[in-house]
Amino acid sequence: MVDPVAVLEYLSKKGYNKTEATLRMESANVDVDGKPIHTRIEQSGGAKYGKAFELFKNWIEENLEIYKPDLRRLLWPVFVYSFLDLVSEYYPQHAKTFFNGFRDVFENEHEGDLRALHALSLPEHIATSEIANIYNGARYRVRLSQTAFYNLIQFLESKEKEGGAVIVNIIQTRLNVVTVERIADDQSTLAKLLSRARQVEDFPAEDEGIPGHNPGSANTDRNAGSAVLTKLKLGQTILDAEGRQDVMGDLEDEDKANPPAPGEPSLVEAFEQRIKREESEEVPGRTEMPPRPPSLARDVAMEIQKVKDNRDRFQIPGRTGGVGPAVSVTMFTFHNTNDRYEIIEPLARGIVLILFILSITCLDFSGDYLLIAAGTDMHYIRVWSIDGSQLPGPPQPDGQEAQSSASHRLIGHSGPVYAVSFAPASTSSDLQHITKCKYLLSSSADRSVRLWSLEAWGCLVVYRGHDGPVWDVTWGPFGHYFLTGSYDKTARLWSTDRVDYLRLFVGHDRDVDHVCFHPNSAYVFTGSSDKVVRMWLVTNGYPVRMFTGHAGNITALACSPDGKILASADDAGTIILWDLAPGKLLKRMRGHGKGGIWSLSWSVESTVIVSGGTDGTVRVWDVQLANDASGQGKVIGEGGAGQKIDGAAQVSNVSAAGGKKKTKEVVVTSDQISAFPTKKSPVYKVMFTQQNLVIAGGAYLP
């Protein structure tokens, strides 16, 4: 090896002064083996991201408790963009080491995204990756208080050579950091900061993410202010004058035939009170809603029944004095649904009998509470009567008597059925049952939606238009229109009298998994596996609200009967209530285990909500009781078989049935009124009736 000192002496002796000066400058940053000495961390290639992130994370965890919740919000986007840069710059080994070294920090909140990122290792993967395109296509928005932001910048500047410059570059080029003054922003007050500092687990902020937005606003422009919120008209639709007269006349006749009990309002008085209440709210005009077909005698009869049910219902005012209402649940459990098929012993040489068994994927109850429908992964739907009575068969030719049976199969789909929805109906004392349910919708993996007749027990119409499996379908509150959500990242509005869709709702980054209508039918809601809920105006398909804050994929949606609050649930076991008018998060409700909350339903008064999911429980929640919107609560054990868990009870480490292994602990917020565990039956559907009774359905898994 050449001695650099000897070379310098030789150059000096010969008078090569410029060459000597150049060599001295270059050799100043070289070790004894001739390898360069890095004086700045960004000169160390792929290793710079790991060292910089470790420095950044340790500083945040050692910071003041009051700033940790805000500063921790920076860790996830810095982690993602650091990893994507490592892959793009072709440092596969450094990328793998970086990912495995820090992924545990984000497992609870970003499990799905981590699973998608884990598959990336080469620059070619970046170009074809959906999640990489989402993050690279826009800046990640994070909101910080000004004090926390100044604290951050001061630290990064002081540690510029140790890794601060790497973090600064990511923040400047990939993030949209919005700073707010503590006084001007209600989420950055000292009380809110102290409250968040005491939280055990973090959740995404309302305005955080890709590309981020002002809370509630569907405008994702980074320069848009809070004034971009579209004004909503959330009041209930009022009957036209002719329809009102028809209803009033029939209610007067009903009051004469069946006078109200002493102290009980008449049906006419109850109807007038409802009309006055609806007139006091801002209601969308006829041009702001999809046109409705002319009213029929059935519509008038349903309105009359609604007035009766509303007057005679079981009252649920909400929790009073810390004691919740006495809500009970009727559970319908399906058996023999756990296996797809069984292979029976050979009947003869070369002959094997395969017995297919029903495997339920979805459930729905009819509005007259007479029928229950189940979709299956065997491509068909089966409909039963709830009370076990025989169902009349389809009309027979030549006047033959229709064959009755305990259930009917609806066959036509060529793929698993993912959702079923009964048309609007109501109970009736009329012997003609004019308000009974007559139609059923179903959606399937075969990309179609089918309309079925519950009188002919056959398919009437097939609706096609989606470019992938149709995950959800639901009727509008007045029938005629229905809404679908699909794998193709769109939701579509349809009417029963046309085979083509009427509106296309585009904006989600991933599948639209769940959809629902606003009670006045002027708006619709969509929930996606991109963890975002959107609200759309039906008449023009424009987005009017966007709600972010879920840590998991959206698994259920339900709008309150008064039209003011939306409930959304995710597969992390959290329910979030959103105030639609200001577009703000009201609170988080926790109690379900992970795996998904599959169904939500509201009481008539919009004061109580019931939920059911994969943890095999039906839970009742108080909407009005505040829990500081953080979703933090006490840790209790899951209930065992047949054990009722009350939200106010002091329960911990509850064991499963038979004294077996303890189940996983979960956090339950104070607004849970009660929980009703099943034995081993995931709950597919929960439903409040018009008289405030709760019915639920699920499949038993032995």
C-alpha positions as CSV (number, residue, x, y, z in Angstrom):
1,M,0.0,0.0,0.0
2,V,1.3,3.5,-0.9
3,D,2.1,5.7,2.1
4,P,0.1,8.9,1.5
5,V,2.6,10.9,3.7
6,A,5.5,9.8,1.5
7,V,3.5,10.9,-1.6
8,L,2.9,14.3,0.0
9,E,6.6,14.8,0.8
10,Y,7.6,13.8,-2.7
11,L,5.1,16.4,-4.3
12,S,6.4,19.1,-1.9
13,K,10.0,18.3,-2.7
14,K,9.3,18.5,-6.5
15,G,7.3,21.7,-6.2
16,Y,3.9,20.4,-7.3
17,N,2.1,22.7,-4.9
18,K,-1.4,22.6,-6.4
19,T,-1.4,18.8,-6.6
20,E,-0.2,18.6,-3.1
21,A,-3.0,20.9,-1.9
22,T,-5.6,18.9,-3.7
23,L,-4.4,15.6,-2.3
24,R,-4.2,16.9,1.2
25,M,-7.9,18.1,0.9
26,E,-9.1,14.8,-0.4
27,S,-7.1,12.7,2.1
28,A,-8.6,14.6,5.0
29,N,-11.8,12.6,4.7
30,V,-10.2,9.2,4.1
31,D,-9.3,6.6,6.7
32,V,-6.1,4.6,6.9
33,D,-7.5,2.0,4.4
34,G,-8.4,4.7,1.9
35,K,-12.2,4.5,2.6
36,P,-14.0,7.8,2.8
37,I,-15.0,9.1,6.2
38,H,-18.6,10.4,6.3
39,T,-18.9,13.6,8.3
40,R,-22.7,13.8,7.6
41,I,-25.2,11.0,8.0
42,E,-26.8,11.7,4.6
43,Q,-23.5,10.6,3.0
44,S,-23.9,7.1,4.4
45,G,-26.2,5.7,1.7
46,G,-29.1,3.6,2.7
47,A,-28.2,3.4,6.3
48,K,-29.0,7.1,6.8
49,Y,-32.8,6.5,7.0
50,G,-32.5,4.0,9.8
51,K,-30.2,6.1,11.8
52,A,-32.2,9.3,11.2
53,F,-35.5,7.6,12.1
54,E,-34.1,6.1,15.3
55,L,-32.9,9.5,16.4
56,F,-36.2,11.1,15.5
57,K,-38.3,8.4,17.4
58,N,-36.1,8.5,20.5
59,W,-36.4,12.3,20.7
60,I,-40.2,12.1,20.4
61,E,-40.5,9.5,23.2
62,E,-38.2,11.6,25.5
63,N,-40.2,14.8,24.8
64,L,-42.7,16.4,27.1
65,E,-45.9,14.4,27.6
66,I,-48.0,17.3,26.4
67,Y,-46.4,17.2,22.9
68,K,-46.0,13.5,22.4
69,P,-49.5,12.8,20.9
70,D,-49.0,15.4,18.2
71,L,-45.4,14.6,17.4
72,R,-46.1,10.9,17.2
73,R,-48.3,11.6,14.2
74,L,-45.2,12.4,12.3
75,L,-43.7,8.9,12.8
76,W,-45.9,7.0,10.4
77,P,-45.5,9.2,7.3
78,V,-41.8,9.6,8.0
79,F,-41.5,5.8,8.3
80,V,-43.5,5.2,5.0
81,Y,-41.6,7.8,2.9
82,S,-38.2,6.6,4.3
83,F,-39.1,3.0,3.3
84,L,-40.3,4.0,-0.1
85,D,-37.2,6.1,-0.7
86,L,-35.0,3.1,0.2
87,V,-36.8,0.9,-2.2
88,S,-36.8,3.5,-5.0
89,E,-33.0,4.1,-4.5
90,Y,-32.3,0.4,-4.8
91,Y,-31.3,-0.4,-1.2
92,P,-33.2,-3.7,-0.8
93,Q,-31.3,-5.0,2.2
94,H,-31.4,-1.6,4.0
95,A,-35.1,-1.4,3.2
96,K,-35.8,-4.8,4.7
97,T,-33.8,-4.0,7.8
98,F,-35.5,-0.7,8.2
99,F,-39.0,-2.1,7.8
100,N,-38.5,-5.0,10.2
101,G,-36.8,-2.8,12.7
102,F,-39.6,-0.3,13.1
103,R,-42.8,-2.0,11.9
104,D,-43.9,-3.0,15.5
105,V,-44.5,0.7,16.4
106,F,-47.4,0.9,13.9
107,E,-48.9,-2.6,14.0
108,N,-52.1,-1.6,15.9
109,E,-53.0,1.4,13.8
110,H,-51.7,0.5,10.3
111,E,-51.8,-3.2,10.0
112,G,-53.3,-3.3,6.6
113,D,-50.8,-0.7,5.1
114,L,-47.9,-2.6,6.6
115,R,-49.0,-5.8,5.0
116,A,-49.1,-4.0,1.6
117,L,-45.7,-2.3,2.1
118,H,-44.0,-5.5,3.1
119,A,-44.3,-6.8,-0.5
120,L,-42.2,-3.9,-1.9
121,S,-38.4,-4.5,-2.3
122,L,-37.5,-3.3,-5.8
123,P,-38.1,0.0,-7.7
124,E,-40.2,-1.9,-10.2
125,H,-42.6,-2.8,-7.3
126,I,-43.2,0.9,-6.6
127,A,-44.6,1.6,-10.0
128,T,-47.2,-1.1,-9.8
129,S,-48.1,-0.8,-6.1
130,E,-51.4,0.7,-5.2
131,I,-50.4,1.9,-1.7
132,A,-47.1,3.3,-3.0
133,N,-49.0,5.3,-5.7
134,I,-51.4,6.6,-3.0
135,Y,-48.5,7.9,-0.8
136,N,-46.4,9.2,-3.6
137,G,-49.3,10.8,-5.4
138,A,-50.0,13.4,-2.7
139,R,-48.6,15.0,0.5
140,Y,-49.5,13.5,3.8
141,R,-51.2,16.0,5.9
142,V,-50.4,16.4,9.6
143,R,-51.6,19.0,12.0
144,L,-49.3,20.3,14.8
145,S,-49.6,23.0,17.4
146,Q,-47.2,25.9,16.7
147,T,-45.3,25.2,19.9
148,A,-44.7,21.6,19.0
149,F,-43.7,22.5,15.5
150,Y,-41.1,25.1,16.7
151,N,-39.8,22.5,19.1
152,L,-39.5,20.0,16.3
153,I,-37.6,22.4,13.9
154,Q,-35.2,23.5,16.7
155,F,-34.3,19.9,17.4
156,L,-33.8,18.9,13.7
157,E,-31.6,21.9,13.1
158,S,-29.5,21.1,16.1
159,K,-29.0,17.5,14.9
160,E,-28.5,18.3,11.2
161,K,-25.4,16.2,10.7
162,E,-26.7,13.3,12.9
163,G,-29.9,12.8,10.8
164,G,-31.9,16.0,11.2
165,A,-31.3,16.9,7.5
166,V,-32.8,13.6,6.4
167,I,-36.0,14.2,8.4
168,V,-36.2,17.8,7.3
169,N,-36.0,16.8,3.7
170,I,-38.9,14.3,4.1
171,I,-41.0,16.8,5.9
172,Q,-40.4,19.5,3.3
173,T,-40.9,17.4,0.2
174,R,-43.5,14.7,1.3
175,L,-45.6,16.2,4.1
176,N,-48.1,19.0,4.5
177,V,-47.6,20.1,8.0
178,V,-50.5,22.5,9.1
179,T,-49.6,24.5,12.2
180,V,-52.4,25.9,14.4
181,E,-52.5,28.3,17.3
182,R,-53.6,26.7,20.6
183,I,-56.2,29.5,21.2
184,A,-57.7,29.4,17.7
185,D,-58.1,25.6,17.5
186,D,-60.3,23.7,19.9
187,Q,-58.3,20.5,19.4
188,S,-55.1,22.2,20.5
189,T,-56.2,23.7,23.8
190,L,-54.2,22.9,26.9
191,A,-57.0,20.7,28.2
192,K,-57.2,18.7,24.9
193,L,-53.4,18.3,24.8
194,L,-53.3,17.0,28.4
195,S,-56.2,14.6,27.7
196,R,-54.5,13.2,24.6
197,A,-51.2,12.9,26.6
198,R,-53.0,10.5,29.0
199,Q,-54.3,8.2,26.3
200,V,-52.9,4.7,26.1
201,E,-53.5,4.3,22.3
202,D,-53.5,6.8,19.5
203,F,-56.0,7.2,16.7
204,P,-55.7,9.1,13.4
205,A,-56.7,12.7,13.6
206,E,-59.8,13.9,11.7
207,D,-57.8,15.8,9.1
208,E,-54.7,13.6,8.9
209,G,-53.8,11.4,5.9
210,I,-53.5,11.3,2.2
211,P,-54.1,14.0,1.0
212,G,-55.6,15.3,4.2
213,H,-58.4,17.9,4.5
214,N,-60.1,20.3,6.8
215,P,-62.2,18.3,9.3
216,G,-65.4,17.2,7.6
217,S,-64.7,19.0,4.3
218,A,-64.6,17.0,1.1
219,N,-62.3,19.6,-0.4
220,T,-58.7,18.2,-0.2
221,D,-57.0,21.4,-1.5
222,R,-54.2,22.1,1.0
223,N,-55.0,25.8,0.8
224,A,-58.7,25.4,1.4
225,G,-60.0,26.9,4.6
226,S,-62.9,25.8,6.9
227,A,-65.3,27.9,4.9
228,V,-65.4,25.3,2.2
229,L,-68.0,23.2,4.1
230,T,-71.1,22.9,2.1
231,K,-74.3,23.7,4.0
232,L,-76.5,20.7,4.5
233,K,-80.2,20.4,4.7
234,L,-80.8,17.5,7.1
235,G,-84.5,17.8,7.9
236,Q,-87.0,15.1,7.1
237,T,-89.0,15.3,4.0
238,I,-92.6,16.5,4.4
239,L,-95.6,14.9,2.7
240,D,-97.2,17.0,0.0
241,A,-100.6,18.5,0.7
242,E,-102.5,15.8,-1.0
243,G,-100.7,13.0,0.8
244,R,-101.1,14.8,4.1
245,Q,-104.8,15.0,3.7
246,D,-105.1,11.3,2.9
247,V,-103.1,10.3,5.9
248,M,-105.0,12.8,8.2
249,G,-108.4,11.4,7.0
250,D,-107.4,7.8,7.6
251,L,-106.0,8.7,11.1
252,E,-109.2,10.4,12.0
253,D,-111.2,7.3,11.1
254,E,-108.7,5.2,13.1
255,D,-109.1,7.4,16.2
256,K,-112.9,7.1,15.9
257,A,-112.8,3.3,15.6
258,N,-110.1,2.9,18.4
259,P,-110.1,5.9,20.7
260,P,-106.8,6.5,22.5
261,A,-106.3,5.5,26.2
262,P,-106.6,8.2,28.8
263,G,-103.5,10.4,28.8
264,E,-102.4,9.1,25.4
265,P,-102.4,11.4,22.4
266,S,-104.6,10.6,19.5
267,L,-103.0,9.5,16.2
268,V,-104.0,12.8,14.6
269,E,-102.3,14.7,17.4
270,A,-99.2,12.6,17.1
271,F,-99.1,13.2,13.4
272,E,-99.5,16.9,13.8
273,Q,-96.7,17.1,16.3
274,R,-94.4,15.3,13.9
275,I,-95.4,17.7,11.0
276,K,-94.6,20.7,13.2
277,R,-91.2,19.2,14.2
278,E,-90.3,18.5,10.6
279,E,-91.4,22.0,9.4
280,S,-89.1,23.6,12.0
281,E,-86.1,22.0,10.3
282,E,-84.4,22.9,7.1
283,V,-85.6,20.4,4.5
284,P,-84.2,19.9,1.0
285,G,-86.6,21.0,-1.7
286,R,-88.0,18.8,-4.3
287,T,-85.3,19.7,-6.8
288,E,-82.6,18.8,-4.2
289,M,-83.8,15.2,-4.0
290,P,-84.2,12.4,-6.5
291,P,-87.7,12.6,-8.0
292,R,-90.1,10.2,-6.3
293,P,-92.9,8.3,-8.2
294,P,-96.5,9.2,-7.4
295,S,-97.8,8.1,-4.0
296,L,-99.9,5.0,-4.0
297,A,-102.3,3.6,-1.4
298,R,-99.4,1.5,0.0
299,D,-97.4,4.7,0.7
300,V,-100.3,6.2,2.6
301,A,-100.8,3.0,4.6
302,M,-97.1,2.9,5.5
303,E,-97.2,6.5,6.7
304,I,-100.2,5.7,8.9
305,Q,-98.4,2.7,10.3
306,K,-95.4,4.8,11.0
307,V,-97.5,7.2,13.0
308,K,-99.0,4.3,15.0
309,D,-95.6,2.7,15.7
310,N,-94.2,6.1,16.7
311,R,-96.9,6.7,19.3
312,D,-97.0,3.3,20.7
313,R,-93.3,2.5,20.7
314,F,-91.2,1.6,23.7
315,Q,-89.6,4.9,24.8
316,I,-85.8,5.0,25.0
317,P,-84.8,8.5,26.2
318,G,-81.2,7.7,26.7
319,R,-79.1,7.2,29.9
320,T,-80.4,9.0,32.9
321,G,-78.6,9.3,36.2
322,G,-75.9,6.9,35.0
323,V,-78.5,4.1,34.3
324,G,-79.1,3.0,30.8
325,P,-82.4,2.0,29.3
326,A,-83.6,-1.6,29.7
327,V,-82.9,-2.7,26.1
328,S,-83.3,-6.4,25.4
329,V,-82.3,-8.4,22.2
330,T,-84.0,-11.2,20.3
331,M,-81.3,-13.3,18.6
332,F,-81.9,-15.5,15.6
333,T,-79.1,-18.1,15.3
334,F,-78.4,-20.2,12.2
335,H,-76.8,-23.6,12.6
336,N,-74.8,-25.9,10.3
337,T,-73.2,-22.9,8.5
338,N,-69.5,-23.4,9.4
339,D,-68.5,-25.9,6.6
340,R,-68.8,-25.6,2.9
341,Y,-69.2,-29.3,2.3
342,E,-68.7,-32.8,3.8
343,I,-67.4,-35.9,1.9
344,I,-69.5,-38.9,2.8
345,E,-68.2,-42.5,2.7
346,P,-68.1,-43.9,-0.9
347,L,-71.5,-45.4,-1.9
348,A,-69.8,-47.7,-4.4
349,R,-66.4,-47.9,-6.2
350,G,-65.6,-44.6,-7.7
351,I,-68.7,-42.8,-6.4
352,V,-68.4,-40.2,-3.6
353,L,-71.3,-38.3,-2.2
354,I,-70.5,-34.6,-1.4
355,L,-73.0,-33.0,0.8
356,F,-73.0,-29.2,0.5
357,I,-73.9,-27.2,3.6
358,L,-75.2,-23.7,3.8
359,S,-72.5,-21.1,4.4
360,I,-74.0,-17.7,5.3
361,T,-72.3,-14.5,4.2
362,C,-75.0,-11.9,5.0
363,L,-78.4,-11.4,6.6
364,D,-81.3,-9.0,6.5
365,F,-84.7,-8.6,8.2
366,S,-87.8,-7.3,6.4
367,G,-89.4,-4.1,7.6
368,D,-92.6,-5.9,8.4
369,Y,-90.6,-8.3,10.6
370,L,-92.0,-11.4,8.9
371,L,-89.1,-12.5,6.8
372,I,-85.3,-13.1,7.1
373,A,-83.0,-13.5,4.1
374,A,-79.5,-15.0,4.1
375,G,-77.0,-14.8,1.3
376,T,-74.6,-17.7,0.9
377,D,-71.2,-18.4,-0.7
378,M,-73.0,-21.2,-2.6
379,H,-74.4,-18.5,-5.0
380,Y,-78.0,-18.5,-3.8
381,I,-80.3,-16.8,-1.2
382,R,-82.6,-18.5,1.2
383,V,-85.7,-16.7,2.7
384,W,-87.5,-17.9,5.9
385,S,-90.4,-16.6,7.8
386,I,-89.3,-15.3,11.2
387,D,-92.2,-17.0,13.1
388,G,-91.6,-20.3,11.4
389,S,-94.8,-20.3,9.5
390,Q,-95.1,-21.7,5.9
391,L,-94.4,-19.4,3.0
392,P,-96.7,-19.5,0.0
393,G,-95.0,-20.8,-3.1
394,P,-95.0,-19.1,-6.6
395,P,-98.3,-19.1,-8.5
396,Q,-98.9,-22.3,-10.4
397,P,-100.2,-22.6,-14.0
398,D,-103.7,-23.7,-14.8
399,G,-105.0,-22.5,-11.4
400,Q,-103.2,-25.2,-9.4
401,E,-102.7,-24.6,-5.7
402,A,-99.3,-23.0,-4.8
403,Q,-97.0,-25.2,-2.8
404,S,-96.1,-23.8,0.6
405,S,-92.8,-24.4,2.3
406,A,-90.8,-23.4,5.3
407,S,-88.3,-21.4,3.1
408,H,-87.6,-20.5,-0.5
409,R,-84.3,-20.5,-2.4
410,L,-83.6,-17.7,-4.9
411,I,-81.1,-19.0,-7.5
412,G,-79.5,-16.9,-10.2
413,H,-76.2,-15.5,-9.1
414,S,-73.0,-17.1,-10.4
415,G,-70.8,-16.1,-7.4
416,P,-71.0,-15.7,-3.7
417,V,-73.8,-13.3,-2.5
418,Y,-72.3,-10.5,-0.4
419,A,-75.4,-8.4,0.6
420,V,-79.1,-8.7,0.7
421,S,-81.6,-5.9,1.3
422,F,-85.4,-6.0,1.8
423,A,-87.5,-3.2,0.2
424,P,-89.1,-0.8,2.7
425,A,-92.1,-2.3,4.4
426,S,-94.0,-1.9,7.7
427,T,-96.2,-4.0,9.9
428,S,-100.0,-3.8,9.3
429,S,-103.2,-4.8,11.0
430,D,-104.9,-4.8,7.6
431,L,-105.9,-8.3,6.5
432,Q,-104.8,-7.5,3.0
433,H,-101.2,-6.8,4.2
434,I,-100.8,-4.0,1.8
435,T,-97.6,-2.8,3.4
436,K,-95.8,-6.2,3.5
437,C,-92.4,-6.6,1.9
438,K,-92.6,-7.6,-1.8
439,Y,-89.1,-7.3,-3.1
440,L,-85.5,-8.2,-2.2
441,L,-82.2,-6.9,-3.6
442,S,-79.0,-8.9,-3.7
443,S,-75.4,-8.2,-4.7
444,S,-72.7,-10.7,-5.7
445,A,-69.2,-11.5,-6.7
446,D,-70.5,-12.0,-10.2
447,R,-70.6,-8.1,-10.6
448,S,-74.4,-8.0,-10.7
449,V,-77.3,-6.9,-8.5
450,R,-80.6,-8.7,-8.8
451,L,-84.1,-7.7,-7.9
452,W,-86.3,-10.6,-6.6
453,S,-90.0,-10.9,-6.3
454,L,-91.1,-12.3,-2.9
455,E,-94.5,-13.3,-4.4
456,A,-93.3,-15.1,-7.6
457,W,-90.0,-16.1,-5.8
458,G,-88.0,-15.4,-8.9
459,C,-85.6,-12.8,-10.4
460,L,-87.3,-9.7,-12.0
461,V,-84.3,-7.6,-13.1
462,V,-80.5,-8.0,-13.3
463,Y,-78.5,-4.7,-13.0
464,R,-75.0,-4.7,-14.4
465,G,-72.4,-1.9,-14.5
466,H,-69.8,-2.4,-11.8
467,D,-66.3,-3.7,-12.9
468,G,-65.8,-6.0,-9.9
469,P,-67.6,-7.8,-7.1
470,V,-70.5,-5.7,-5.6
471,W,-69.9,-5.7,-1.8
472,D,-73.0,-3.9,-0.6
473,V,-76.5,-2.9,-1.7
474,T,-79.2,-1.1,0.2
475,W,-82.6,0.4,-0.6
476,G,-83.4,4.1,-0.3
477,P,-85.8,5.1,2.6
478,F,-88.7,5.4,0.2
479,G,-88.0,2.5,-2.1
480,H,-87.6,2.9,-5.9
481,Y,-83.9,3.9,-5.6
482,F,-81.0,1.8,-4.3
483,L,-77.3,2.2,-3.8
484,T,-74.4,-0.2,-4.4
485,G,-70.7,-0.2,-3.5
486,S,-68.0,-2.2,-5.3
487,Y,-64.5,-3.5,-5.7
488,D,-64.1,-1.0,-8.5
489,K,-63.8,1.8,-6.0
490,T,-67.1,3.4,-6.9
491,A,-70.7,3.6,-5.5
492,R,-73.6,3.8,-7.9
493,L,-77.2,5.0,-7.5
494,W,-79.9,3.0,-9.4
495,S,-83.7,3.0,-9.8
496,T,-85.7,-0.1,-10.1
497,D,-87.3,0.9,-13.4
498,R,-83.9,1.3,-15.3
499,V,-81.2,-1.2,-15.9
500,D,-78.5,1.5,-16.1
501,Y,-77.2,3.4,-13.0
502,L,-78.2,7.0,-12.5
503,R,-75.3,8.4,-10.6
504,L,-71.6,7.4,-10.2
505,F,-69.8,8.4,-7.0
506,V,-66.0,8.4,-7.5
507,G,-63.3,9.4,-5.0
508,H,-62.3,6.5,-2.8
509,D,-58.8,5.1,-3.2
510,R,-59.9,1.5,-2.5
511,D,-63.0,-0.7,-2.5
512,V,-66.3,0.8,-1.5
513,D,-67.4,-1.8,1.1
514,H,-70.5,-0.2,2.6
515,V,-73.1,2.2,1.6
516,C,-76.2,3.8,3.2
517,F,-78.8,6.6,2.6
518,H,-79.6,9.7,4.6
519,P,-83.2,9.5,5.9
520,N,-84.3,12.3,3.6
521,S,-82.7,10.5,0.6
522,A,-81.0,13.7,-0.5
523,Y,-77.6,12.4,0.5
524,V,-75.7,9.0,0.5
525,F,-72.7,7.7,2.5
526,T,-69.9,5.4,1.4
527,G,-67.3,3.6,3.5
528,S,-64.2,2.2,2.1
529,S,-61.2,0.1,2.9
530,D,-59.1,3.3,2.5
531,K,-60.5,4.1,6.0
532,V,-62.5,7.1,4.8
533,V,-66.2,7.8,4.9
534,R,-67.7,10.2,2.4
535,M,-71.0,11.9,2.1
536,W,-72.4,12.7,-1.4
537,L,-75.2,14.9,-2.8
538,V,-77.5,12.6,-4.7
539,T,-78.7,15.1,-7.3
540,N,-75.3,15.8,-8.8
541,G,-73.0,13.3,-7.3
542,Y,-70.7,15.9,-5.6
543,P,-69.0,15.1,-2.3
544,V,-70.1,17.3,0.5
545,R,-68.3,15.7,3.5
546,M,-65.3,13.5,4.2
547,F,-64.6,11.9,7.5
548,T,-61.2,10.4,8.4
549,G,-60.1,9.0,11.8
550,H,-60.6,5.3,11.6
551,A,-57.7,3.0,12.3
552,G,-59.2,0.1,10.3
553,N,-61.3,-0.7,7.2
554,I,-64.9,0.6,7.4
555,T,-67.2,-2.3,8.1
556,A,-70.6,-0.7,8.8
557,L,-72.5,2.6,8.4
558,A,-75.8,3.9,9.8
559,C,-77.4,7.4,9.8
560,S,-79.6,8.4,12.7
561,P,-83.3,8.7,12.1
562,D,-83.2,12.4,12.9
563,G,-80.6,12.8,10.1
564,K,-78.0,14.7,12.2
565,I,-75.4,12.0,13.2
566,L,-73.6,9.3,11.2
567,A,-72.2,6.2,12.9
568,S,-69.4,4.3,11.2
569,A,-67.6,1.2,12.5
570,D,-64.3,-0.5,11.5
571,D,-62.5,-3.8,11.8
572,A,-60.4,-2.5,14.7
573,G,-63.6,-2.6,16.9
574,T,-64.3,1.1,17.1
575,I,-67.5,3.0,16.4
576,I,-67.2,6.7,15.6
577,L,-70.1,9.2,15.7
578,W,-69.9,12.2,13.3
579,D,-71.9,15.4,13.6
580,L,-72.9,16.0,9.9
581,A,-73.6,19.7,9.9
582,P,-70.1,20.9,11.1
583,G,-68.5,17.7,9.8
584,K,-66.8,17.0,13.2
585,L,-66.1,13.9,15.2
586,L,-68.3,13.6,18.2
587,K,-66.8,10.6,20.0
588,R,-65.3,7.2,19.7
589,M,-67.0,4.2,21.3
590,R,-65.0,1.1,22.0
591,G,-65.9,-2.4,23.4
592,H,-65.9,-4.8,20.5
593,G,-63.0,-7.0,19.9
594,K,-61.0,-6.8,16.6
595,G,-62.3,-8.4,13.5
596,G,-65.1,-6.2,12.5
597,I,-68.4,-4.6,13.6
598,W,-70.7,-5.8,10.9
599,S,-74.0,-4.0,11.7
600,L,-75.3,-0.8,13.3
601,S,-78.8,0.3,14.1
602,W,-80.3,3.4,15.7
603,S,-83.3,3.7,18.1
604,V,-86.2,5.8,16.9
605,E,-85.2,8.7,19.1
606,S,-81.6,8.7,17.8
607,T,-80.4,8.4,21.5
608,V,-79.2,4.8,21.5
609,I,-77.3,2.7,19.0
610,V,-76.9,-1.1,18.9
611,S,-74.0,-2.9,17.2
612,G,-73.0,-6.5,16.4
613,G,-69.8,-8.1,15.1
614,T,-67.4,-10.9,14.8
615,D,-66.7,-11.0,18.6
616,G,-70.1,-12.6,19.0
617,T,-71.7,-9.8,21.0
618,V,-74.5,-7.4,20.6
619,R,-73.7,-4.1,22.4
620,V,-75.9,-1.1,23.3
621,W,-74.5,2.4,23.4
622,D,-75.5,5.7,24.8
623,V,-75.2,8.4,22.1
624,Q,-75.7,11.4,24.3
625,L,-73.2,10.5,27.1
626,A,-69.8,12.1,26.4
627,N,-66.6,10.2,26.7
628,D,-64.2,13.1,25.7
629,A,-64.2,11.8,22.0
630,S,-60.9,10.0,22.6
631,G,-62.3,6.5,22.7
632,Q,-60.3,5.7,25.8
633,G,-61.9,3.6,28.5
634,K,-61.3,0.9,31.1
635,V,-59.8,-2.5,30.2
636,I,-62.1,-5.5,30.8
637,G,-62.2,-9.0,29.6
638,E,-64.5,-10.3,26.9
639,G,-67.7,-11.9,28.1
640,G,-68.0,-15.7,28.1
641,A,-70.9,-17.7,27.0
642,G,-74.2,-16.4,28.3
643,Q,-72.6,-13.6,30.4
644,K,-74.0,-10.1,30.3
645,I,-71.5,-7.3,30.5
646,D,-72.8,-4.0,31.8
647,G,-70.9,-0.8,30.9
648,A,-71.0,0.4,34.5
649,A,-69.8,-2.8,36.0
650,Q,-66.4,-3.3,37.5
651,V,-65.3,-6.3,35.5
652,S,-61.8,-7.6,34.8
653,N,-60.1,-10.7,33.5
654,V,-63.4,-12.5,32.7
655,S,-62.7,-16.1,31.6
656,A,-64.4,-17.9,28.8
657,A,-67.0,-20.6,29.5
658,G,-65.8,-23.6,31.4
659,G,-62.9,-21.8,33.1
660,K,-60.7,-22.2,30.1
661,K,-58.0,-19.9,28.8
662,K,-58.7,-16.2,29.4
663,T,-59.8,-14.2,26.4
664,K,-58.1,-11.2,25.1
665,E,-58.7,-8.0,27.0
666,V,-60.4,-5.1,25.3
667,V,-61.0,-1.5,26.2
668,V,-64.6,-0.5,26.9
669,T,-65.7,3.2,27.0
670,S,-68.1,4.5,29.6
671,D,-70.9,5.1,27.1
672,Q,-71.5,1.3,26.6
673,I,-74.8,0.6,28.3
674,S,-74.7,-3.2,28.1
675,A,-73.4,-6.1,26.0
676,F,-75.0,-9.4,25.2
677,P,-72.5,-12.2,24.3
678,T,-73.6,-15.2,22.3
679,K,-72.1,-18.6,22.7
680,K,-70.1,-18.8,19.5
681,S,-72.2,-16.8,17.0
682,P,-70.7,-13.8,15.1
683,V,-73.5,-11.3,14.7
684,Y,-74.2,-10.4,11.1
685,K,-77.2,-8.1,11.5
686,V,-78.8,-6.0,14.3
687,M,-82.0,-4.0,13.8
688,F,-84.1,-1.6,15.9
689,T,-87.8,-2.0,15.0
690,Q,-90.1,1.0,14.6
691,Q,-91.3,0.2,18.2
692,N,-87.7,0.2,19.6
693,L,-87.3,-3.5,19.9
694,V,-84.0,-5.1,18.9
695,I,-83.6,-8.1,16.7
696,A,-80.3,-9.7,15.7
697,G,-79.1,-12.6,13.6
698,G,-75.9,-14.6,13.3
699,A,-74.4,-18.0,12.5
700,Y,-73.2,-20.5,15.1
701,L,-69.6,-21.6,14.8
702,P,-69.0,-24.7,16.9
